[in-house]
Amino acid sequence: MDHIYTDLSIWDIFRTQVPFLILHDAKRANDIAHSIMLIVEQGGYLPKWPLANGHTNCMIGSHADIILSDLIMKREHDSHLNMTQVLEALRIVANTEQIHDSRFDPPTYIKYGYVPFDMDEYSASLTLSYAYGDWATGNVLYAAGLIDEVQEYYSRSQWFEHIFDNNTKFFCPRNSTGDILCPATEIEHLIPFDYRYTEGDAWHYRFFVPHNTSRLVDLFGGAKYFTEELDTFFVRSRDWPTITIPNPYYWAGNEHNLFSVWQFHYANRSDLTQLHARWLLDNVYTVKPDGIPGNDDYGTMSTWYIFTSLGFYPLSGSSTYLIGSPAFDRITIRRNNGQCILTIIVHDNAQKNTYVERVLLNGEILSTYPFIDHINQLRCSTDSSAVQVQSNKRRSSNAIWSSVSYSVYTGCNNDQSRSHDNDNDNDDEDDYMSDKILAAAAQASGPQLLNPRRRVPPPPQPPTIPKEKTRHLIEVEQREQGLSTAITSDNKGFQLLKKMGYKEGSKLGANQVNGLSEPIKINIHPSRSGLGEVNEKKEKSRMKEEIKNKFNQQIQSTYQDNLKQRYYFKRVRIDIAKCQSVCERLDKEKLSLEENILWKNANKEKKEDDDDDEEEKEQDEDDDVVSKMETQLKKLTNYLREKHLYCVWCGETFETLDELESTCPGNERDLH
């Protein structure tokens, strides 16, 4: 291990950053894995989010198990990684309660098969994360040959089904009695920071089963309905802002949705992955100041862009990549400090050519499309291999093949082993990884004519012959000419008006002052759908905008109220702890009391307060709990004022009761 890494935002980086390091710089990825295991050796547990020489307990899940699985399943781990230590760490984090808990109380989770909502908030997200982690643990056990133990963790990885609501097709938390607690209305499904979910809403976690999307398709009732709902997830997200407030549908600014666009593959609709992924590349990631949606989170968002632009994306914790639509004509990745080179060449690449038509590996159709394997196809080797992808602007009948094709060439860089002897007869030969050889290989393995023949240039276009004006066009011209010409005195209608008293140049109407001097403008309705269509469209647009504005206001007000409540709750807790500390000190110094019910459990409560997760958990207590804490604070401040003439808000002790009452503004924080 050359370098030790800390400040690992594991909840973020396991999705894209670490998989890219494994592909591009396996040595650095191994250093990260060894750093994680060093934390285990020194601290006893897999970290959730290590910082400096401590733990932050930030975010959720034990995603270090997925990082280790990703490295091991791709067979990129070095010989210094202690597999016995890795397996023991994975077993502990999945089954044992820990001080720095990467998981919520594993014995309780195992007992119920899910995280009960009445025991821990965010329980829906926790259950989904633990299922993913158990799958990764099963992968490592499988790689180690412990087949008898594998099935236990693979079975646990299916526990996401325990919180799937078959009626709404959403993941919802359950309490310890088994009752499922789904959002009651459609609007509730869209409220960000709902305490059922971590930093998200019901839609954000609706598809979060990366490790078994095939089973999720079955739970939805089949590929058709799954595809419709996942497509809706992305289409609706385009109507919402993604920077200032969370998008209630696909939220590109946070991590839990990053894999969603690739899940169309499991419903045999990789064309929709290519469509939506290209749209995100072009519209969400830009060169503007807000060009990265949300926080980059240690390069996680940037690496999502890199993978998507390359045209393939990792399923973290496995050796599988999902093939997409590359954004560049030619891509070269110098892997492992130049040891190997991965070259991707895209044929017929254009903005309109979104869909992949075909993929070839070493000149043959890739049988695993739309998936490609790290071990079998993308590992560094001494043999050169080529992957070609043909792309197109239209979808084919099976909705998989499309029209952009790209070629991927992988091989070992043997520049150092080549002879530089001037007398060598082979010095003039081209390097097999040169552009000349690669271009020739791409041309040789590209689509060929069944019967080679001379290409005949297309015949010249015949000259255009002017056509006579249509009757409709003639009528339009006559109408416009008539409307722009004043009525003459020999017009029969004008003569009739004169007999009724109308004079030339005067205005129409009973009151000639307010009468019309110009003809009424004629509005031609071009559509055949009826005169009310325009008004109907305006009304629908107005209602949609009104609902959208109302929802935005509700999101902002809910979020602001939530922050205020959290701040107030935290402030009361701090005030209670401060009063208990002062009360204990003064009681022992002045009254020689060894125990007082007001501060008896202060040390225990203080220890619990040091746990950030516990503090976050208790911030959502009901009004009764807040009221009890306010009463407790009132008793403490009154006791300090009466027994010790001390005001916690002033921060000083007074000589007499009269001085306290005359000098101190009162027994309230706001009065000070």
C-alpha positions in Angstrom: 0.0 0.0 0.0 1.6 3.2 -1.2 -1.0 5.7 0.2 -3.5 5.7 3.0 -6.8 7.4 2.3 -9.4 8.9 4.6 -12.3 11.2 4.4 -14.0 8.6 2.3 -17.5 9.6 1.3 -18.4 5.9 0.9 -22.2 6.5 0.4 -21.2 8.5 -2.7 -18.0 7.0 -4.2 -19.0 3.3 -4.2 -21.4 4.1 -7.1 -19.1 5.5 -9.8 -15.7 6.9 -8.5 -14.3 3.6 -7.1 -15.5 1.5 -10.1 -13.7 4.0 -12.4 -10.5 3.8 -10.4 -10.7 0.0 -10.6 -11.0 0.3 -14.4 -8.4 3.1 -14.8 -6.0 2.8 -11.9 -6.4 -0.4 -10.0 -3.4 0.3 -7.8 -5.1 3.4 -6.4 -8.3 1.4 -5.9 -6.4 -1.2 -4.0 -4.9 1.5 -1.8 -8.4 2.6 -0.9 -9.4 -1.0 -0.1 -6.3 -1.4 2.1 -7.1 1.9 3.8 -10.6 0.6 4.6 -9.2 -2.6 6.0 -6.7 -0.6 8.1 -9.6 1.2 9.7 -11.1 -2.2 10.4 -7.9 -3.4 11.9 -7.5 -0.4 14.2 -11.2 0.2 14.9 -12.9 -3.1 14.6 -15.6 -2.3 12.1 -16.1 -1.4 8.4 -16.5 2.4 8.3 -19.6 4.2 7.1 -17.8 7.6 6.4 -14.4 7.9 8.0 -12.9 11.4 8.5 -9.4 12.1 9.6 -8.8 9.5 12.4 -12.5 9.2 13.4 -16.0 8.3 12.3 -18.7 10.7 11.2 -21.6 8.2 11.0 -22.8 10.3 8.1 -25.5 8.9 5.7 -26.7 5.3 5.7 -25.6 1.8 4.9 -22.5 -0.3 5.0 -21.4 0.4 1.4 -17.8 -0.4 2.1 -18.9 -4.0 1.5 -19.9 -3.0 -2.1 -16.5 -1.4 -2.7 -14.7 -4.5 -1.6 -17.0 -6.7 -3.7 -16.4 -4.5 -6.7 -12.7 -4.9 -6.5 -12.7 -8.6 -5.8 -15.4 -9.6 -8.3 -13.4 -7.8 -11.1 -10.3 -9.7 -9.9 -8.3 -6.5 -9.6 -7.4 -6.9 -5.9 -3.7 -7.4 -5.2 -2.2 -10.3 -3.3 -1.7 -8.2 -0.1 -5.5 -8.0 0.5 -6.2 -10.3 3.5 -9.3 -12.2 2.4 -9.7 -13.8 5.8 -9.9 -10.3 7.4 -12.2 -9.1 4.6 -14.7 -11.9 5.2 -14.7 -11.5 8.9 -15.3 -7.7 8.6 -18.2 -8.4 6.2 -19.8 -10.9 8.6 -19.5 -8.5 11.5 -21.0 -5.6 9.8 -23.9 -7.7 8.5 -24.8 -9.4 11.8 -23.4 -7.6 14.8 -24.4 -4.3 16.5 -21.5 -1.9 16.4 -20.4 1.3 18.2 -19.9 3.2 15.0 -22.9 1.6 13.3 -22.6 1.1 9.6 -26.0 -0.6 10.0 -29.0 -0.2 12.2 -29.1 -3.0 14.9 -28.4 -6.0 12.6 -30.1 -8.5 15.0 -33.3 -6.6 14.8 -33.1 -6.3 11.0 -32.5 -10.0 10.8 -35.4 -10.7 13.1 -38.0 -8.8 11.0 -36.4 -9.0 7.6 -36.6 -5.2 7.3 -35.9 -2.1 9.4 -39.0 -1.3 11.4 -40.1 2.3 10.9 -41.1 2.7 14.6 -37.5 1.8 15.6 -35.6 3.8 13.1 -36.5 6.5 10.6 -35.5 6.3 6.9 -36.3 2.6 7.3 -37.3 2.1 3.7 -34.0 3.4 2.4 -32.1 1.4 5.1 -33.8 -1.8 4.1 -33.0 -1.3 0.4 -29.3 -0.4 1.2 -28.8 -3.5 3.4 -30.3 -5.8 0.8 -27.7 -4.4 -1.7 -24.9 -4.8 0.9 -25.9 -8.5 1.6 -25.8 -9.2 -2.1 -22.2 -7.8 -2.2 -21.2 -9.9 0.8 -22.6 -12.9 -0.9 -20.5 -12.1 -4.0 -17.3 -12.0 -1.9 -18.2 -15.3 -0.2 -18.8 -16.8 -3.7 -15.4 -15.6 -4.9 -13.8 -17.1 -1.8 -15.5 -20.5 -2.6 -17.6 -20.5 0.6 -20.7 -21.8 -1.3 -22.5 -23.1 1.8 -22.6 -19.6 3.3 -23.4 -17.8 0.1 -27.1 -18.7 0.0 -27.8 -17.1 3.3 -26.7 -13.6 2.1 -28.2 -14.0 -1.3 -31.5 -14.8 0.4 -31.2 -11.7 2.6 -30.5 -9.6 -0.5 -34.1 -10.4 -1.5 -35.6 -8.8 1.6 -36.4 -5.6 -0.4 -39.5 -7.5 -1.3 -40.7 -7.2 2.3 -41.3 -3.5 1.9 -42.7 -3.5 -1.6 -46.4 -2.4 -1.7 -48.1 -4.4 -4.5 -51.0 -1.9 -4.7 -49.0 1.2 -5.3 -45.8 -0.4 -6.7 -43.7 1.7 -4.3 -41.2 0.8 -1.6 -42.7 1.8 1.8 -41.6 1.3 5.4 -43.2 -1.2 7.7 -43.5 -0.9 11.5 -42.7 -3.7 13.9 -46.4 -4.9 13.7 -46.1 -5.5 10.0 -48.2 -2.6 8.9 -47.0 -0.9 5.7 -46.9 2.9 5.8 -47.0 4.3 2.3 -47.6 7.9 1.4 -51.3 8.5 1.4 -51.6 10.7 -1.7 -49.7 11.3 -4.9 -48.4 14.6 -3.6 -46.9 12.8 -0.6 -45.0 10.5 -2.9 -43.2 13.6 -4.2 -42.2 15.3 -0.9 -38.4 15.4 -0.6 -36.8 14.6 2.7 -39.7 12.5 3.8 -38.6 10.6 6.9 -39.5 7.3 5.3 -36.5 7.8 2.9 -33.0 9.2 3.1 -32.6 12.6 1.3 -35.4 11.7 -1.1 -39.0 10.7 -1.7 -41.0 7.6 -2.7 -40.2 8.1 -6.4 -36.5 8.4 -5.8 -36.3 5.0 -4.1 -38.9 3.3 -6.3 -36.3 1.6 -8.5 -33.4 1.3 -6.1 -32.7 -2.4 -6.4 -29.5 -2.2 -8.5 -28.5 -5.8 -7.6 -31.7 -7.5 -8.8 -33.6 -5.3 -11.2 -34.9 -8.4 -13.0 -36.9 -9.3 -9.9 -38.1 -5.7 -9.5 -39.5 -6.0 -13.1 -41.5 -9.0 -12.0 -42.8 -7.2 -8.9 -44.1 -4.5 -11.2 -46.0 -7.1 -13.2 -43.8 -7.4 -16.2 -41.5 -5.4 -18.5 -44.2 -3.3 -20.1 -45.5 -1.7 -16.9 -42.0 -1.4 -15.4 -40.8 0.4 -18.6 -43.8 2.8 -18.6 -43.2 3.8 -15.0 -39.5 4.2 -15.3 -39.9 6.2 -18.5 -42.5 8.4 -16.7 -39.9 8.9 -14.0 -37.5 10.6 -16.5 -40.0 12.3 -18.7 -41.7 14.1 -15.8 -38.4 15.2 -14.3 -37.7 17.4 -17.3 -40.5 19.8 -16.2 -39.0 20.5 -12.8 -36.0 22.5 -11.7 -33.0 20.5 -10.5 -30.7 23.0 -8.9 -32.5 25.2 -6.4 -34.8 22.5 -5.0 -34.8 18.7 -5.3 -36.5 17.3 -8.3 -39.4 15.1 -7.1 -38.9 12.7 -9.9 -35.4 11.8 -11.3 -33.0 13.9 -9.3 -29.7 14.2 -11.1 -28.3 16.2 -8.1 -28.2 13.2 -5.7 -26.8 9.8 -5.7 -29.6 7.4 -5.2 -30.9 7.9 -8.7 -27.7 7.5 -10.6 -28.2 3.9 -11.7 -31.9 4.3 -12.6 -31.4 5.3 -16.2 -29.5 2.1 -16.8 -32.3 -0.2 -15.5 -34.2 -0.2 -18.8 -31.7 -2.9 -19.8 -33.4 -5.4 -17.6 -36.7 -4.8 -19.3 -35.1 -5.4 -22.8 -35.3 -1.6 -23.5 -31.7 -0.4 -23.6 -32.8 2.1 -26.3 -34.6 4.1 -23.6 -31.4 4.1 -21.5 -29.5 5.5 -24.5 -32.3 8.1 -25.1 -32.5 9.4 -21.6 -28.8 9.2 -20.8 -27.9 11.2 -23.9 -30.6 13.8 -22.9 -29.0 14.1 -19.4 -25.5 14.5 -20.9 -26.7 17.3 -23.2 -29.1 19.2 -20.9 -28.2 18.5 -17.2 -24.4 18.5 -17.4 -23.2 21.7 -19.1 -20.3 24.1 -19.1 -22.4 26.7 -17.2 -21.7 27.6 -13.6 -24.4 25.1 -12.5 -23.2 22.5 -15.0 -22.9 19.8 -12.4 -26.3 19.1 -10.8 -26.0 19.5 -7.0 -22.8 18.6 -5.1 -20.2 16.7 -7.0 -19.7 14.6 -3.8 -16.0 13.6 -4.1 -16.3 13.2 -7.9 -19.3 10.9 -8.0 -21.3 13.1 -10.3 -18.4 13.8 -12.6 -17.6 10.1 -12.8 -21.2 9.4 -13.7 -20.7 11.8 -16.6 -17.5 10.1 -17.6 -18.9 6.6 -17.7 -22.1 7.7 -19.5 -20.0 9.5 -22.1 -17.8 6.4 -22.6 -20.9 4.4 -23.4 -20.9 1.9 -20.5 -21.7 2.0 -16.8 -20.8 -0.3 -13.8 -23.1 -2.3 -11.7 -21.2 -1.6 -8.5 -20.2 -4.7 -6.6 -20.0 -6.9 -9.7 -17.9 -7.4 -12.8 -20.8 -6.3 -15.1 -21.1 -3.1 -17.2 -24.2 -2.0 -19.0 -23.7 -0.7 -22.5 -25.0 2.8 -23.5 -24.5 5.3 -26.2 -21.0 6.8 -26.3 -20.8 10.6 -26.7 -17.4 10.8 -28.6 -16.1 9.5 -31.9 -12.9 8.1 -30.3 -11.9 7.5 -26.7 -8.6 6.3 -25.4 -8.1 5.3 -21.7 -4.5 4.6 -20.6 -5.2 2.1 -17.8 -2.9 1.3 -14.9 -0.4 4.0 -15.7 -0.2 3.0 -19.3 0.1 -0.8 -18.8 -3.0 -1.3 -20.9 -4.9 0.9 -23.3 -8.7 0.8 -23.9 -9.7 2.4 -27.1 -13.4 3.1 -28.0 -14.2 4.0 -31.6 -17.7 5.0 -32.5 -19.0 4.6 -36.0 -21.6 7.0 -37.5 -21.6 9.0 -34.3 -23.8 12.1 -34.4 -26.2 13.9 -32.1 -29.2 12.4 -34.0 -27.6 8.9 -33.9 -28.5 8.1 -30.3 -29.3 4.4 -30.5 -26.7 1.5 -30.6 -27.3 -0.7 -33.6 -24.8 -3.4 -32.9 -21.7 -4.3 -30.8 -18.9 -6.5 -32.0 -16.1 -8.0 -30.0 -13.0 -9.1 -32.0 -15.1 -8.9 -35.2 -18.0 -11.0 -33.9 -21.3 -9.9 -32.6 -21.2 -9.4 -28.8 -23.5 -12.2 -27.5 -23.9 -10.5 -24.1 -25.2 -7.2 -25.4 -26.4 -4.9 -23.8 -24.0 -6.1 -21.1 -20.2 -6.5 -21.1 -18.0 -8.2 -18.5 -14.9 -6.8 -16.9 -13.1 -10.1 -16.5 -13.9 -11.7 -19.9 -13.8 -8.6 -22.1 -12.2 -5.6 -20.4 -9.4 -6.9 -18.3 -5.8 -5.9 -19.3 -4.3 -8.8 -21.2 -1.5 -9.5 -23.7 -3.9 -10.3 -26.4 -5.5 -7.4 -28.3 -9.3 -7.3 -28.5 -11.7 -5.1 -30.3 -15.3 -4.2 -29.5 -17.3 -2.4 -32.2 -20.6 -0.7 -31.8 -22.7 0.5 -34.7 -25.2 3.3 -34.0 -28.3 4.7 -35.7 -30.8 7.5 -35.4 -33.8 5.2 -35.3 -34.9 2.3 -33.1 -35.3 -1.2 -34.6 -38.3 -3.4 -34.3 -37.0 -5.1 -31.1 -36.2 -1.7 -29.6 -32.6 -2.7 -28.9 -30.4 -2.2 -32.0 -29.9 1.4 -33.1 -27.6 3.4 -35.2 -24.4 4.5 -33.4 -21.7 1.9 -33.4 -18.6 2.0 -31.4 -15.5 -0.2 -31.3 -13.5 -0.9 -28.2 -9.9 -2.0 -28.5 -8.1 -3.3 -25.4 -4.6 -4.7 -25.2 -1.3 -4.6 -23.3 1.1 -1.7 -24.1 4.3 -3.4 -25.1 6.3 -0.3 -26.0 8.9 -1.0 -23.4 9.5 -4.5 -24.6 9.9 -3.6 -28.3 13.4 -3.7 -29.8 15.2 -0.5 -30.5 18.1 -2.0 -32.4 18.8 -0.1 -35.6 19.8 -3.4 -37.3 16.5 -5.1 -36.5 14.6 -5.7 -39.8 11.2 -5.2 -38.0 11.8 -1.6 -36.9 9.7 -0.3 -39.7 6.6 -2.3 -38.8 3.7 -0.3 -37.3 2.9 -0.8 -33.6 -0.2 -3.0 -33.4 -1.8 -0.4 -31.1 -1.1 2.5 -33.5 -3.9 4.6 -35.1 -3.2 3.0 -38.4 -3.7 -0.5 -37.2 -6.8 0.4 -35.2 -8.4 2.2 -38.1 -7.7 -0.8 -40.4 -9.2 -3.2 -37.8 -12.3 -1.1 -37.5 -12.8 -1.0 -41.2 -12.2 -4.7 -41.6 -14.7 -5.7 -39.0 -17.3 -3.1 -39.9 -20.5 -4.0 -41.7 -19.8 -5.4 -45.2 -22.0 -5.9 -48.3 -23.1 -9.5 -48.9 -22.1 -9.3 -52.6 -19.3 -6.8 -53.1 -20.0 -4.6 -56.0 -19.1 -1.2 -57.4 -21.0 1.6 -55.7 -23.0 3.7 -58.2 -23.4 7.4 -57.4 -27.1 8.4 -57.0 -28.7 10.0 -60.1 -28.9 13.8 -60.2 -32.1 15.3 -58.9 -34.5 16.4 -61.7 -35.2 20.2 -61.9 -38.2 21.3 -60.0 -41.2 22.3 -62.0 -43.3 25.2 -60.8 -46.8 24.1 -59.8 -50.0 26.0 -60.1 -51.4 27.6 -57.0 -53.9 25.5 -55.1 -57.4 26.7 -54.6 -56.8 27.1 -50.9 -53.9 29.4 -51.5 -55.9 31.5 -54.0 -58.7 31.9 -51.5 -56.3 33.0 -48.8 -54.8 35.7 -51.1 -58.2 36.9 -52.2 -59.4 37.2 -48.6 -56.3 39.1 -47.5 -56.7 41.5 -50.4 -60.3 42.1 -49.7 -59.7 42.8 -46.1 -57.0 45.3 -46.9 -59.2 47.2 -49.4 -61.8 49.8 -48.5 -65.4 49.2 -49.4 -66.3 51.3 -52.6 -69.5 53.3 -53.0 -71.0 50.9 -55.6 -71.0 48.1 -53.1 -74.5 46.8 -52.5 -73.9 46.5 -48.8 -72.6 50.1 -48.6 -75.6 51.4 -50.6 -77.9 49.6 -48.1 -76.1 51.3 -45.2 -76.5 54.7 -46.8 -80.3 54.2 -47.0 -80.2 53.5 -43.3 -78.5 56.8 -42.6 -74.9 55.9 -42.7 -72.5 58.4 -44.2 -69.2 57.7 -45.8 -66.3 58.1 -43.3 -68.6 57.9 -40.3 -68.4 55.1 -37.6 -70.6 52.2 -37.1 -72.8 51.8 -34.0 -75.5 53.7 -32.1 -73.0 55.9 -30.5 -70.8 57.1 -33.2 -68.2 58.4 -30.8 -67.5 54.8 -29.6 -68.3 53.2 -32.9 -65.9 51.2 -35.0 -64.0 53.0 -37.8 -62.1 49.8 -38.8 -63.5 46.5 -39.9 -63.6 43.7 -37.2 -60.5 41.6 -37.4 -61.2 38.0 -38.5 -59.4 35.3 -36.6 -59.0 32.2 -38.7 -59.0 29.0 -36.6 -56.5 26.7 -38.4 -57.3 23.5 -36.4 -60.3 21.2 -36.9 -60.6 20.4 -33.2 -63.1 23.1 -32.4 -63.2 26.7 -31.3 -62.8 25.8 -27.6 -59.5 24.0 -28.1 -57.3 27.1 -27.5 -59.1 28.0 -24.4 -58.9 24.4 -23.1 -55.2 24.3 -23.7 -54.7 27.6 -21.9 -56.8 26.4 -19.0 -54.9 23.1 -18.7 -51.6 25.0 -18.9 -52.8 27.5 -16.2 -53.9 24.6 -13.9 -50.6 22.8 -14.4 -48.6 25.9 -13.6 -50.8 26.5 -10.6 -50.3 23.0 -9.3 -46.6 23.2 -9.9 -46.3 26.5 -8.1 -48.4 25.2 -5.2 -46.2 22.1 -4.9 -43.0 24.2 -5.0 -44.3 26.4 -2.2 -45.3 23.3 -0.2 -41.9 21.8 -0.6 -40.1 25.0 0.4 -42.4 25.7 3.4 -42.3 22.0 4.5 -38.5 22.0 4.3 -38.2 25.4 6.1 -40.6 24.3 8.9 -38.6 21.1 9.2 -35.3 23.0 9.6 -36.9 25.3 12.2 -38.2 22.4 14.1 -34.9 20.6 14.0 -33.1 23.8 15.2 -35.5 24.4 18.0 -35.3 20.8 19.2 -31.5 20.8 19.1 -31.4 24.1 21.0 -33.6 22.7 23.8 -31.4 19.6 24.1 -28.3 21.7 24.3 -29.9 24.0 27.0 -30.9 21.0 29.0 -27.5 19.5 28.9 -25.9 22.8 29.9 -28.3 23.2 32.8 -27.7 19.7 34.0 -23.9 20.2 33.9 -24.1 23.4 35.9 -26.6 22.0 38.3 -24.5 19.0 39.0 -21.4 21.1 39.6 -23.1 23.5 41.9 -24.9 20.8 43.9 -21.7 19.0 44.5 -19.7 22.1 45.4 -22.3 24.0 47.5 -24.8 21.4 48.7 -22.5 18.3 48.8 -25.2 16.4 46.9 -24.0 13.2 45.2 -27.3 12.6 43.4 -30.1 14.7 42.1 -32.9 13.5 39.9 -32.6 16.6 37.8 -29.1 15.6 36.6 -28.9 11.9 37.6 -28.9 10.6 34.0 -27.1 13.5 32.5 -23.9 11.5 31.6 -26.0 8.8 30.0 -27.9 11.3 27.9 -24.8 13.1 27.0 -23.2 9.9 25.7 -26.3 9.3 23.6 -26.1 12.9 22.3 -22.6 12.2 20.9 -24.1 9.8 18.4 -25.1 12.0 15.5 -27.5 9.4 14.2 -29.3 9.3 17.5 -29.7 13.0 17.5 -31.1 13.0 14.0 -33.4 10.2 14.9 -34.9 12.2 17.8 -35.4 15.4 15.9 -38.7 14.1 14.5 -40.3 13.5 17.9 -43.9 14.5 18.4 -45.2 17.5 20.2 -45.6 15.6 23.5 -41.9 14.8 23.7 -41.0 18.5 22.9 -43.4 19.6 25.6 -41.8 17.3 28.1 -38.3 18.6 27.3 -39.5 22.2 27.7 -41.0 21.3 31.1 -37.7 19.6 32.1 -35.7 22.7 31.0 -38.1 25.0 33.0 -37.6 22.9 36.2 -33.8 23.0 35.8 -33.7 26.8 35.3 -36.1 27.4 38.2 -34.0 25.1 40.5 -30.8 26.9 39.6 -32.4 30.3 40.3 -33.9 29.3 43.6 -31.2 27.1 45.1 -28.0 28.7 43.6 -29.2 32.2 42.5 -27.8 31.3 39.1 -29.2 32.3 35.8 -28.2 30.0 32.9 -29.1 32.7 30.4 -27.0 35.4 32.0 -24.3 32.9 32.8 -23.5 34.2 36.3 -24.3 33.7 40.0 -25.9 36.6 41.9 -25.3 37.5 45.5 -28.9 37.9 46.6 -32.4 37.0 45.3 -33.2 40.7 45.0 -30.2 41.3 42.8 -31.2 38.3 40.6 -34.8 39.6 40.2 -33.7 43.2 39.6 -30.8 42.6 37.3 -31.9 39.5 35.3 -34.5 40.1 32.6 -36.3 36.9 33.4 -36.2 33.1 33.2 -36.5 32.9 29.4 -33.9 32.7 26.6 -35.8 35.2 24.5 -35.8 37.8 27.2 -32.0 37.9 27.1 
